[in-house]
Amino acid sequence: MESTQHIILIGPMGAGKSTIGRLLSEQLALEFVDLDRLIEERAGASIAWIFDIEGEEGFRERETQSLEFILDTPAQIIATGGGCILRPENRNMLAMSDRIIYLETSIEQQLERTAKDKNRPLLQNGNPEPVLVAMAALRNPLYQQSGRLTVDTNGKPPKLVVHEILNFLDEI
């Protein structure tokens, strides 16, 4: 499949965006970019440090700048951070593509997949479940509005999710 557009993965933390993105990258011979890693590279600092020093607003500003930067490059597979869709300007930039894939997952699956991850500043409070529930209430409608395809990743092997995405891409 030949594409001049980015394939953009959106969804909550723990949905599998990085795992799926890497597998898609192999299948489609496109470079994979994790937006959070790009932010860290550009800042020369970890996301946790950015949150500590600049707060969430400072991080979100860096996220918008990095998204704008990456969308101005040749086609790639892009995994956004879970909160990328919060800013209207980010949603507007994402809306330029018809290849936005919403990877949907449950709170239970998120808790399981993020349990040992210390690189998620918004979950470092000792009880992440209420945080994830609040995030889902705010963000899930935005993911649903932005995604051109929704794939439920709960309990699915990553290769099956990739297969669903490839079928979708073949049809557009």
Disulfide bonds with the S-S distance in Angstrom:
none
